[in-house]
Structure formats: structure tokens, C-alpha cells
């Protein structure tokens, strides 16, 4: 059973998936930083200089009176729609970047498939073509 598991775990697809997950996690951190440190402050400035992470609805009296989202979460049930907006923007950016990457890969694959080298006809095809042309000339 151990040998079978080792064979499965070291198969190419499993290793490719593991590498993809690790790269995806690193890519996710880059996108999180891009959204939280670069994009959301600009959007917050456009909408009055407020930080989206502190947009929330307190569902209890104590959480409703809190000044920040973190304090509201500690005080009670809270709907953090600002954090949701940040995560939604994060997802849209990740999805768009992945779309562009897959689109570029598909274009490269199509170019490779579209330009196969011309294959010269085999000697049998050449001989059969000559025979056909001779038969047409006789008739």
C-alpha cells in the first residue's frame, strides 16, 4: 500500500497540482496586497477618504456603537460589507488576471497548432498521381 501511495503521490499530475497550489497561494498574497494597499485606498479616496474595511452594520447594540470593524466583531454579531467589497474586488482582479494568462497560453498553443510543417507526399502518392495523369492522357 505504501508503494502504491508513493507511486500516486509522485505522479506528474499530483506534483503539478501541488506546485500550482503553492504558486496560487503566493499569487493570492500579491493580489491581496495590490487590492488592499494600492486599489482600495484609491477607491476609498474617491468615495470620501473612508477605508472600506471599516464599513459594517452592527447587529447588536454594542457592535453598532463600535468605531472600527475589528472592535465591532469583538463586541458582537456584525455584517462587514466593507470587507466583502474588498474581497469581491480582489476576486475580480484575480479572475481577470487568470483570464489574461489563459488567453495568452491558448494563443500560443493555437499558433503552434496552426503552423505545422508541410509534409511532402510519399513516393506511393507521387507514383499513383503519375499513373492517374497517364491514364487521363490516354483517354
TIVO-2410 file (N, C-alpha, C; in nm, 3 decimals):
# residues 139
REC num residu      c1      c2      c3 atome chaine
REC   1      X   0.083  -0.118   0.000     N      A
REC   1      X   0.000   0.000   0.000    CA      A
REC   1      X   0.088   0.126   0.000     C      A
REC   2      X   0.199   0.121   0.072     N      A
REC   2      X   0.289   0.235   0.076    CA      A
REC   2      X   0.349   0.263  -0.061     C      A
REC   3      X   0.385   0.157  -0.133     N      A
REC   3      X   0.441   0.174  -0.268    CA      A
REC   3      X   0.336   0.233  -0.361     C      A
REC   4      X   0.213   0.188  -0.347     N      A
REC   4      X   0.105   0.240  -0.431    CA      A
REC   4      X   0.081   0.388  -0.404     C      A
REC   5      X   0.082   0.426  -0.275     N      A
REC   5      X   0.066   0.568  -0.240    CA      A
REC   5      X   0.183   0.651  -0.293     C      A
REC   6      X   0.304   0.599  -0.280     N      A
REC   6      X   0.422   0.670  -0.330    CA      A
REC   6      X   0.412   0.690  -0.481     C      A
REC   7      X   0.368   0.589  -0.552     N      A
REC   7      X   0.351   0.598  -0.697    CA      A
REC   7      X   0.246   0.704  -0.731     C      A
REC   8      X   0.136   0.707  -0.655     N      A
REC   8      X   0.031   0.806  -0.678    CA      A
REC   8      X   0.080   0.947  -0.648     C      A
REC   9      X   0.147   0.963  -0.533     N      A
REC   9      X   0.189   1.096  -0.488    CA      A
REC   9      X   0.296   1.155  -0.577     C      A
REC  10      X   0.378   1.072  -0.637     N      A
REC  10      X   0.486   1.124  -0.721    CA      A
REC  10      X   0.450   1.127  -0.868     C      A
REC  11      X   0.325   1.097  -0.900     N      A
REC  11      X   0.279   1.105  -1.039    CA      A
REC  11      X   0.283   1.252  -1.082     C      A
REC  12      X   0.305   1.277  -1.207     N      A
REC  12      X   0.321   1.413  -1.258    CA      A
REC  12      X   0.204   1.504  -1.228     C      A
REC  13      X   0.080   1.456  -1.241     N      A
REC  13      X  -0.035   1.542  -1.220    CA      A
REC  13      X  -0.045   1.590  -1.076     C      A
REC  14      X  -0.013   1.504  -0.981     N      A
REC  14      X  -0.021   1.543  -0.840    CA      A
REC  14      X   0.086   1.648  -0.809     C      A
REC  15      X   0.205   1.627  -0.861     N      A
REC  15      X   0.313   1.724  -0.838    CA      A
REC  15      X   0.279   1.858  -0.904     C      A
REC  16      X   0.225   1.854  -1.026     N      A
REC  16      X   0.185   1.977  -1.093    CA      A
REC  16      X   0.078   2.051  -1.013     C      A
REC  17      X  -0.018   1.976  -0.960     N      A
REC  17      X  -0.122   2.037  -0.878    CA      A
REC  17      X  -0.064   2.100  -0.753     C      A
REC  18      X   0.028   2.032  -0.688     N      A
REC  18      X   0.090   2.087  -0.566    CA      A
REC  18      X   0.166   2.216  -0.598     C      A
REC  19      X   0.240   2.216  -0.706     N      A
REC  19      X   0.312   2.337  -0.745    CA      A
REC  19      X   0.214   2.448  -0.777     C      A
REC  20      X   0.104   2.413  -0.846     N      A
REC  20      X   0.003   2.514  -0.879    CA      A
REC  20      X  -0.060   2.575  -0.754     C      A
REC  21      X  -0.086   2.493  -0.654     N      A
REC  21      X  -0.145   2.544  -0.530    CA      A
REC  21      X  -0.048   2.638  -0.459     C      A
REC  22      X   0.079   2.601  -0.455     N      A
REC  22      X   0.178   2.686  -0.389    CA      A
REC  22      X   0.193   2.819  -0.462     C      A
REC  23      X   0.202   2.814  -0.594     N      A
REC  23      X   0.213   2.938  -0.672    CA      A
REC  23      X   0.086   3.019  -0.659     C      A
REC  24      X  -0.029   2.951  -0.657     N      A
REC  24      X  -0.156   3.022  -0.641    CA      A
REC  24      X  -0.165   3.095  -0.507     C      A
REC  25      X  -0.114   3.032  -0.401     N      A
REC  25      X  -0.115   3.098  -0.270    CA      A
REC  25      X  -0.027   3.222  -0.272     C      A
REC  26      X   0.092   3.210  -0.334     N      A
REC  26      X   0.180   3.327  -0.343    CA      A
REC  26      X   0.118   3.435  -0.429     C      A
REC  27      X   0.055   3.395  -0.539     N      A
REC  27      X  -0.011   3.490  -0.628    CA      A
REC  27      X  -0.126   3.559  -0.554     C      A
REC  28      X  -0.198   3.482  -0.471     N      A
REC  28      X  -0.308   3.539  -0.393    CA      A
REC  28      X  -0.259   3.646  -0.296     C      A
REC  29      X  -0.142   3.625  -0.236     N      A
REC  29      X  -0.087   3.726  -0.145    CA      A
REC  29      X  -0.048   3.852  -0.220     C      A
REC  30      X   0.005   3.836  -0.341     N      A
REC  30      X   0.039   3.953  -0.422    CA      A
REC  30      X  -0.087   4.031  -0.457     C      A
REC  31      X  -0.191   3.960  -0.497     N      A
REC  31      X  -0.317   4.027  -0.532    CA      A
REC  31      X  -0.380   4.091  -0.409     C      A
REC  32      X  -0.375   4.024  -0.294     N      A
REC  32      X  -0.426   4.085  -0.171    CA      A
REC  32      X  -0.357   4.217  -0.142     C      A
REC  33      X  -0.225   4.218  -0.154     N      A
REC  33      X  -0.150   4.341  -0.132    CA      A
REC  33      X  -0.188   4.447  -0.235     C      A
REC  34      X  -0.200   4.407  -0.360     N      A
REC  34      X  -0.239   4.502  -0.465    CA      A
REC  34      X  -0.374   4.565  -0.433     C      A
REC  35      X  -0.470   4.481  -0.396     N      A
REC  35      X  -0.605   4.532  -0.368    CA      A
REC  35      X  -0.605   4.616  -0.241     C      A
REC  36      X  -0.550   4.563  -0.131     N      A
REC  36      X  -0.559   4.631  -0.002    CA      A
REC  36      X  -0.469   4.753   0.008     C      A
REC  37      X  -0.353   4.751  -0.056     N      A
REC  37      X  -0.256   4.859  -0.039    CA      A
REC  37      X  -0.254   4.960  -0.153     C      A
REC  38      X  -0.307   4.922  -0.270     N      A
REC  38      X  -0.298   5.011  -0.385    CA      A
REC  38      X  -0.435   5.053  -0.440     C      A
REC  39      X  -0.525   4.957  -0.461     N      A
REC  39      X  -0.651   4.987  -0.528    CA      A
REC  39      X  -0.756   5.041  -0.431     C      A
REC  40      X  -0.777   4.971  -0.319     N      A
REC  40      X  -0.883   5.012  -0.226    CA      A
REC  40      X  -0.857   5.150  -0.164     C      A
REC  41      X  -0.734   5.191  -0.134     N      A
REC  41      X  -0.716   5.328  -0.086    CA      A
REC  41      X  -0.757   5.433  -0.189     C      A
REC  42      X  -0.731   5.406  -0.317     N      A
REC  42      X  -0.772   5.500  -0.422    CA      A
REC  42      X  -0.925   5.504  -0.431     C      A
REC  43      X  -0.987   5.387  -0.428     N      A
REC  43      X  -1.134   5.383  -0.433    CA      A
REC  43      X  -1.191   5.450  -0.309     C      A
REC  44      X  -1.131   5.424  -0.192     N      A
REC  44      X  -1.177   5.488  -0.069    CA      A
REC  44      X  -1.163   5.639  -0.076     C      A
REC  45      X  -1.056   5.688  -0.135     N      A
REC  45      X  -1.036   5.833  -0.150    CA      A
REC  45      X  -1.142   5.894  -0.242     C      A
REC  46      X  -1.174   5.822  -0.349     N      A
REC  46      X  -1.277   5.870  -0.442    CA      A
REC  46      X  -1.412   5.880  -0.371     C      A
REC  47      X  -1.440   5.786  -0.282     N      A
REC  47      X  -1.568   5.786  -0.211    CA      A
REC  47      X  -1.560   5.854  -0.075     C      A
REC  48      X  -1.475   5.953  -0.061     N      A
REC  48      X  -1.475   6.035   0.060    CA      A
REC  48      X  -1.364   6.005   0.158     C      A
REC  49      X  -1.264   5.933   0.119     N      A
REC  49      X  -1.149   5.912   0.206    CA      A
REC  49      X  -1.170   5.807   0.314     C      A
REC  50      X  -1.276   5.730   0.306     N      A
REC  50      X  -1.300   5.629   0.408    CA      A
REC  50      X  -1.238   5.497   0.369     C      A
REC  51      X  -1.202   5.420   0.470     N      A
REC  51      X  -1.145   5.287   0.449    CA      A
REC  51      X  -1.259   5.186   0.441     C      A
REC  52      X  -1.263   5.108   0.335     N      A
REC  52      X  -1.372   5.012   0.316    CA      A
REC  52      X  -1.377   4.906   0.424     C      A
REC  53      X  -1.264   4.875   0.485     N      A
REC  53      X  -1.265   4.768   0.585    CA      A
REC  53      X  -1.345   4.807   0.709     C      A
REC  54      X  -1.371   4.934   0.729     N      A
REC  54      X  -1.449   4.977   0.845    CA      A
REC  54      X  -1.594   5.008   0.810     C      A
REC  55      X  -1.642   4.958   0.699     N      A
REC  55      X  -1.785   4.969   0.666    CA      A
REC  55      X  -1.853   4.843   0.720     C      A
REC  56      X  -1.946   4.862   0.812     N      A
REC  56      X  -2.013   4.747   0.871    CA      A
REC  56      X  -2.146   4.789   0.929     C      A
REC  57      X  -2.231   4.688   0.950     N      A
REC  57      X  -2.356   4.705   1.023    CA      A
REC  57      X  -2.346   4.622   1.149     C      A
REC  58      X  -2.361   4.686   1.262     N      A
REC  58      X  -2.362   4.611   1.388    CA      A
REC  58      X  -2.499   4.552   1.411     C      A
REC  59      X  -2.507   4.426   1.444     N      A
REC  59      X  -2.635   4.361   1.466    CA      A
REC  59      X  -2.673   4.358   1.614     C      A
REC  60      X  -2.584   4.402   1.698     N      A
REC  60      X  -2.617   4.419   1.840    CA      A
REC  60      X  -2.589   4.565   1.876     C      A
REC  61      X  -2.640   4.607   1.989     N      A
REC  61      X  -2.622   4.746   2.029    CA      A
REC  61      X  -2.473   4.776   2.053     C      A
REC  62      X  -2.402   4.684   2.114     N      A
REC  62      X  -2.260   4.706   2.143    CA      A
REC  62      X  -2.179   4.711   2.014     C      A
REC  63      X  -2.207   4.620   1.920     N      A
REC  63      X  -2.129   4.620   1.795    CA      A
REC  63      X  -2.167   4.739   1.707     C      A
REC  64      X  -2.288   4.788   1.720     N      A
REC  64      X  -2.332   4.903   1.641    CA      A
REC  64      X  -2.263   5.030   1.685     C      A
REC  65      X  -2.218   5.038   1.810     N      A
REC  65      X  -2.155   5.159   1.861    CA      A
REC  65      X  -2.002   5.155   1.849     C      A
REC  66      X  -1.947   5.046   1.799     N      A
REC  66      X  -1.802   5.033   1.786    CA      A
REC  66      X  -1.750   5.126   1.676     C      A
REC  67      X  -1.625   5.169   1.690     N      A
REC  67      X  -1.567   5.262   1.595    CA      A
REC  67      X  -1.505   5.192   1.474     C      A
REC  68      X  -1.454   5.073   1.497     N      A
REC  68      X  -1.389   5.000   1.387    CA      A
REC  68      X  -1.454   4.864   1.371     C      A
REC  69      X  -1.431   4.804   1.256     N      A
REC  69      X  -1.488   4.672   1.228    CA      A
REC  69      X  -1.433   4.566   1.322     C      A
REC  70      X  -1.303   4.572   1.353     N      A
REC  70      X  -1.245   4.475   1.445    CA      A
REC  70      X  -1.308   4.485   1.584     C      A
REC  71      X  -1.328   4.607   1.630     N      A
REC  71      X  -1.392   4.626   1.761    CA      A
REC  71      X  -1.537   4.580   1.757     C      A
REC  72      X  -1.605   4.604   1.646     N      A
REC  72      X  -1.744   4.560   1.633    CA      A
REC  72      X  -1.755   4.408   1.634     C      A
REC  73      X  -1.661   4.339   1.567     N      A
REC  73      X  -1.662   4.193   1.567    CA      A
REC  73      X  -1.643   4.139   1.709     C      A
REC  74      X  -1.558   4.205   1.786     N      A
REC  74      X  -1.536   4.161   1.923    CA      A
REC  74      X  -1.658   4.187   2.011     C      A
REC  75      X  -1.733   4.292   1.977     N      A
REC  75      X  -1.848   4.331   2.059    CA      A
REC  75      X  -1.972   4.247   2.031     C      A
REC  76      X  -1.980   4.187   1.915     N      A
REC  76      X  -2.100   4.107   1.885    CA      A
REC  76      X  -2.113   4.081   1.736     C      A
REC  77      X  -2.233   4.034   1.699     N      A
REC  77      X  -2.260   4.000   1.559    CA      A
REC  77      X  -2.253   4.124   1.471     C      A
REC  78      X  -2.182   4.111   1.359     N      A
REC  78      X  -2.157   4.225   1.272    CA      A
REC  78      X  -2.158   4.180   1.127     C      A
REC  79      X  -2.217   4.262   1.040     N      A
REC  79      X  -2.209   4.240   0.895    CA      A
REC  79      X  -2.103   4.334   0.841     C      A
REC  80      X  -1.991   4.279   0.796     N      A
REC  80      X  -1.880   4.360   0.745    CA      A
REC  80      X  -1.885   4.371   0.594     C      A
REC  81      X  -1.971   4.456   0.543     N      A
REC  81      X  -1.984   4.466   0.397    CA      A
REC  81      X  -1.864   4.534   0.334     C      A
REC  82      X  -1.788   4.612   0.407     N      A
REC  82      X  -1.667   4.673   0.352    CA      A
REC  82      X  -1.561   4.570   0.322     C      A
REC  83      X  -1.544   4.475   0.413     N      A
REC  83      X  -1.450   4.366   0.388    CA      A
REC  83      X  -1.496   4.282   0.271     C      A
REC  84      X  -1.626   4.262   0.260     N      A
REC  84      X  -1.680   4.187   0.147    CA      A
REC  84      X  -1.650   4.257   0.015     C      A
REC  85      X  -1.666   4.389   0.012     N      A
REC  85      X  -1.635   4.465  -0.111    CA      A
REC  85      X  -1.488   4.448  -0.146     C      A
REC  86      X  -1.401   4.455  -0.047     N      A
REC  86      X  -1.257   4.437  -0.072    CA      A
REC  86      X  -1.229   4.299  -0.128     C      A
REC  87      X  -1.287   4.195  -0.069     N      A
REC  87      X  -1.265   4.058  -0.117    CA      A
REC  87      X  -1.324   4.040  -0.257     C      A
REC  88      X  -1.440   4.101  -0.284     N      A
REC  88      X  -1.500   4.090  -0.417    CA      A
REC  88      X  -1.412   4.156  -0.524     C      A
REC  89      X  -1.356   4.273  -0.493     N      A
REC  89      X  -1.264   4.338  -0.586    CA      A
REC  89      X  -1.140   4.252  -0.606     C      A
REC  90      X  -1.092   4.193  -0.498     N      A
REC  90      X  -0.978   4.102  -0.504    CA      A
REC  90      X  -1.007   3.985  -0.598     C      A
REC  91      X  -1.123   3.925  -0.585     N      A
REC  91      X  -1.162   3.813  -0.670    CA      A
REC  91      X  -1.171   3.855  -0.816     C      A
REC  92      X  -1.230   3.969  -0.843     N      A
REC  92      X  -1.244   4.016  -0.982    CA      A
REC  92      X  -1.106   4.036  -1.045     C      A
REC  93      X  -1.014   4.092  -0.969     N      A
REC  93      X  -0.879   4.114  -1.024    CA      A
REC  93      X  -0.810   3.980  -1.049     C      A
REC  94      X  -0.820   3.886  -0.956     N      A
REC  94      X  -0.758   3.755  -0.975    CA      A
REC  94      X  -0.819   3.685  -1.097     C      A
REC  95      X  -0.952   3.687  -1.106     N      A
REC  95      X  -1.018   3.622  -1.219    CA      A
REC  95      X  -0.977   3.686  -1.352     C      A
REC  96      X  -0.965   3.818  -1.355     N      A
REC  96      X  -0.926   3.886  -1.479    CA      A
REC  96      X  -0.782   3.854  -1.517     C      A
REC  97      X  -0.693   3.853  -1.420     N      A
REC  97      X  -0.553   3.821  -1.449    CA      A
REC  97      X  -0.540   3.676  -1.497     C      A
REC  98      X  -0.611   3.584  -1.433     N      A
REC  98      X  -0.608   3.445  -1.479    CA      A
REC  98      X  -0.668   3.431  -1.618     C      A
REC  99      X  -0.773   3.506  -1.646     N      A
REC  99      X  -0.830   3.507  -1.781    CA      A
REC  99      X  -0.726   3.551  -1.884     C      A
REC 100      X  -0.651   3.657  -1.853     N      A
REC 100      X  -0.548   3.705  -1.945    CA      A
REC 100      X  -0.437   3.601  -1.963     C      A
REC 101      X  -0.398   3.534  -1.855     N      A
REC 101      X  -0.293   3.433  -1.863    CA      A
REC 101      X  -0.339   3.316  -1.949     C      A
REC 102      X  -0.459   3.266  -1.924     N      A
REC 102      X  -0.510   3.152  -2.000    CA      A
REC 102      X  -0.531   3.190  -2.146     C      A
REC 103      X  -0.576   3.312  -2.170     N      A
REC 103      X  -0.595   3.360  -2.307    CA      A
REC 103      X  -0.461   3.362  -2.381     C      A
REC 104      X  -0.356   3.410  -2.315     N      A
REC 104      X  -0.223   3.414  -2.378    CA      A
REC 104      X  -0.171   3.273  -2.404     C      A
REC 105      X  -0.192   3.183  -2.310     N      A
REC 105      X  -0.148   3.044  -2.330    CA      A
REC 105      X  -0.223   2.980  -2.446     C      A
REC 106      X  -0.353   3.003  -2.454     N      A
REC 106      X  -0.432   2.947  -2.565    CA      A
REC 106      X  -0.385   3.003  -2.698     C      A
REC 107      X  -0.350   3.129  -2.704     N      A
REC 107      X  -0.299   3.186  -2.829    CA      A
REC 107      X  -0.167   3.122  -2.869     C      A
REC 108      X  -0.079   3.099  -2.772     N      A
REC 108      X   0.049   3.033  -2.803    CA      A
REC 108      X   0.026   2.891  -2.853     C      A
REC 109      X  -0.067   2.820  -2.791     N      A
REC 109      X  -0.096   2.683  -2.833    CA      A
REC 109      X  -0.155   2.682  -2.973     C      A
REC 110      X  -0.247   2.775  -3.003     N      A
REC 110      X  -0.306   2.782  -3.137    CA      A
REC 110      X  -0.201   2.812  -3.243     C      A
REC 111      X  -0.105   2.899  -3.212     N      A
REC 111      X  -0.001   2.931  -3.308    CA      A
REC 111      X   0.084   2.808  -3.339     C      A
REC 112      X   0.112   2.729  -3.235     N      A
REC 112      X   0.190   2.608  -3.257    CA      A
REC 112      X   0.112   2.507  -3.340     C      A
REC 113      X  -0.020   2.497  -3.314     N      A
REC 113      X  -0.101   2.402  -3.389    CA      A
REC 113      X  -0.128   2.451  -3.530     C      A
REC 114      X  -0.137   2.581  -3.551     N      A
REC 114      X  -0.174   2.635  -3.680    CA      A
REC 114      X  -0.061   2.627  -3.781     C      A
REC 115      X   0.060   2.615  -3.738     N      A
REC 115      X   0.174   2.616  -3.830    CA      A
REC 115      X   0.250   2.484  -3.831     C      A
REC 116      X   0.184   2.373  -3.867     N      A
REC 116      X   0.260   2.250  -3.878    CA      A
REC 116      X   0.344   2.252  -4.005     C      A
REC 117      X   0.459   2.192  -4.003     N      A
REC 117      X   0.543   2.192  -4.123    CA      A
REC 117      X   0.477   2.110  -4.233     C      A
REC 118      X   0.489   2.156  -4.359     N      A
REC 118      X   0.428   2.080  -4.469    CA      A
REC 118      X   0.499   1.945  -4.486     C      A
REC 119      X   0.419   1.843  -4.503     N      A
REC 119      X   0.473   1.709  -4.517    CA      A
REC 119      X   0.476   1.676  -4.667     C      A
REC 120      X   0.592   1.642  -4.719     N      A
REC 120      X   0.597   1.608  -4.862    CA      A
REC 120      X   0.522   1.477  -4.887     C      A
REC 121      X   0.459   1.465  -5.002     N      A
REC 121      X   0.384   1.342  -5.030    CA      A
REC 121      X   0.479   1.222  -5.038     C      A
REC 122      X   0.428   1.109  -4.998     N      A
REC 122      X   0.509   0.988  -5.000    CA      A
REC 122      X   0.535   0.945  -5.145     C      A
REC 123      X   0.630   0.856  -5.165     N      A
REC 123      X   0.662   0.811  -5.302    CA      A
REC 123      X   0.545   0.736  -5.363     C      A
REC 124      X   0.466   0.667  -5.279     N      A
REC 124      X   0.348   0.597  -5.331    CA      A
REC 124      X   0.247   0.695  -5.388     C      A
REC 125      X   0.226   0.806  -5.317     N      A
REC 125      X   0.132   0.907  -5.363    CA      A
REC 125      X   0.182   0.969  -5.493     C      A
REC 126      X   0.310   0.996  -5.501     N      A
REC 126      X   0.367   1.054  -5.623    CA      A
REC 126      X   0.348   0.958  -5.741     C      A
REC 127      X   0.378   0.828  -5.721     N      A
REC 127      X   0.362   0.730  -5.827    CA      A
REC 127      X   0.216   0.715  -5.869     C      A
REC 128      X   0.125   0.711  -5.773     N      A
REC 128      X  -0.017   0.700  -5.805    CA      A
REC 128      X  -0.066   0.823  -5.880     C      A
REC 129      X  -0.016   0.939  -5.845     N      A
REC 129      X  -0.053   1.061  -5.917    CA      A
REC 129      X  -0.004   1.054  -6.061     C      A
REC 130      X   0.117   1.008  -6.082     N      A
REC 130      X   0.170   0.994  -6.218    CA      A
REC 130      X   0.089   0.894  -6.298     C      A
REC 131      X   0.052   0.781  -6.237     N      A
REC 131      X  -0.030   0.681  -6.306    CA      A
REC 131      X  -0.165   0.741  -6.344     C      A
REC 132      X  -0.227   0.813  -6.252     N      A
REC 132      X  -0.357   0.875  -6.280    CA      A
REC 132      X  -0.343   0.973  -6.398     C      A
REC 133      X  -0.237   1.055  -6.397     N      A
REC 133      X  -0.219   1.152  -6.505    CA      A
REC 133      X  -0.196   1.082  -6.639     C      A
REC 134      X  -0.122   0.970  -6.638     N      A
REC 134      X  -0.102   0.895  -6.762    CA      A
REC 134      X  -0.231   0.834  -6.814     C      A
REC 135      X  -0.312   0.782  -6.722     N      A
REC 135      X  -0.442   0.724  -6.764    CA      A
REC 135      X  -0.535   0.832  -6.819     C      A
REC 136      X  -0.532   0.951  -6.760     N      A
REC 136      X  -0.614   1.061  -6.812    CA      A
REC 136      X  -0.566   1.101  -6.952     C      A
REC 137      X  -0.435   1.100  -6.974     N      A
REC 137      X  -0.379   1.139  -7.103    CA      A
REC 137      X  -0.418   1.038  -7.211     C      A
REC 138      X  -0.428   0.909  -7.181     N      A
REC 138      X  -0.467   0.807  -7.278    CA      A
REC 138      X  -0.613   0.821  -7.317     C      A
REC 139      X  -0.696   0.856  -7.223     N      A
REC 139      X  -0.840   0.863  -7.251    CA      A
REC 139      X  -0.872   0.991  -7.317     C      A
***
